[in-house]
């Protein structure tokens, strides 16, 4: 009788030492949403790029420059003899306005007023932040920003809507270097 109890206990121990099995998910996500979103963004970027290239071709009197950061610009006033451009922490005093690509004013220079910006230490939309790094004191530049370099998908929750490319005229008044 002891032999049967020992055998039964041994069989229970062996059969209960099985490792747990992973549960299978009820539904499988294919990642198609991300792929579709990426494709939509590629198409939007291509449409905006085409629109900006059309503006550039319609204005051959302007010498547009394509930046490495994904936007285009031309100089209204270029300063040749000064070599100071802002670096991290420098205080940039500037004026700017914002228009859509058709030239309709969204925010005028008077509305926005004179801005003081500590380079890379405060919030500013990415295109303008990168554009200021290219400028010298007393220069005036007009930028053409695709929506992802402007306010992107969210806009500014006021006058700039979703995915709106912008035209921005910026004048740097002064650059105070950080000590």
N, C-alpha and C positions, 0 to 999 in steps of 0.2 A: 504494500500500500504506500509506503514511504517513497518507493521508487516511482510510482505513478504521480504522486504529488510533486516530486522533484522534477520529473520530466515535464509536467504541465507548467510549472513555474519557469523552467528553462525555455520552453516554447513561447510562453508569454513574453519573457524578457527579449528574446530574439526578434519576435514579431513587432514589439513595441519600440525597438531601437531604430526604426526607419527614420531617415531625415525628412524634414518637412518639404513638401513640394510647393513651388512657386505657383501662385494663382495667375491665371491668364486674364488679361484685361477684357472687360465686357465689350468695349468698342476700341477700334484701332484708329489712331490719328495718322493721317498720311503726310501731314506737313503741307498740304495743298494751299492752305490759307496764306502761308508765308511765301510760297512760290507765286501765287496770284498777286499778292501785295507787291512783291519785288518787280513783277512784270508791269503792273500798273505804274509804279514809280519810274521804271525805265521809259515807258511810253510818255509819261508826263515830262520827264527830263528832256526827252528828244523833242517834244512839241515846244517847250520853252526855249531850248537851244535854237531850233529852227526860227522861232519868232525873233529872238535876239540877233541871229545872223541876218535876217531880213532887214531889221533896223540898221544894222551895220552897213549892209550893202546899199541901203537907201540914202546913206549919209557918207559918201566918199570923201567929203571935205574934212571929216574927222579922222584922226589917226588912232583907231581903237587898238588897244593892247589886250591880249588874252592873258589873264593871270594864271599862275599855277594852282590857284585856289578855286578855280571854277567860275570866275566872273570876268566881265570885260569892263574896260574903262578907257577914258581919254582925258587929257589935260586941258582944262580951260585956261589955267595959268600955271606955268611950269617954272620952278626956280632951279637954275643950273648951278649957281655958285655956293649954295648951302648944302651941306652933306648930312645934317642932323635928321635922323628918322627916329621915331619913338621906339623905345625898348621897354621891357617889363618894368612896371612901376612908374614910368614917366607920366607926368600929367599933361594931357593933350587938351587944349582949348580949341573948340571947333564949332562951326555952324553947319547945318545940313537941312535938306528938305527931302520929302519922299513923294514920288509920283508913280503911277502905274506906267506900263510900257507905252501907252497911248499918250502920255504927257499930262494926264489928269492929276491935279494936285490932291494928294491924300493928307499930308501934313506939310504946311508951309514952313519956311525958315523962321518967320515971325512967331508962329505958333510954338515951335520947338525951342526957340531961343538959343542962346549960347550955351554949349555943353562943356563941362569939365569932366574928363574921363581918365581915371588911373589905368594905364594900359595893362590889360589882362588881369585886372583885379576887381573889376566891376562887370555887371551884366550889360551886354550890348549884343545885338544880333551878329552872327558870325561873319557875314559878308562885310559889314561896316568895320568890325574889329580888325579883320585882315586887311581891309582897304586902308585904314588909318596907318598901318605899319609901313605902307608904301609911300606915304606922303611926308613932305617937309614943311616947315613953317611958311606961311603965306602962299601955299599952293592951293589951287582949286581943281577938283577932279570930279567928273561925272562917272558914276558906276552903273552898270547894268547887272543886277543880281537875279539869278534864277531863284525860284521860290525856296529851294532847300538852303540857299545862302541868305535868304531874307528871313521871313517869319514862319516858313514851312507850312505844315499841315494845320497848326493851331491858329495862325494869324496873330493879331495883337489883342484879340477879344474886344475890339472897338471898330476901327475903320478898315483895317486890313483883314481880308477874308482868308479862307483856306487856299493854299497853294497859289499865291499871287506873286509873280515876279515883279521886281521894283527897279525904278530908276532913281538914283540918289545923287544929288549934287552936294559935295562936301568941300568946305573951305577950312583949312587948318590955320588958326590965328597964331598960336604959339605952342611950343613944346618946352616944358620945364623938366629938365632931366633929374631923375631921382639920385640923391647922393648916397 
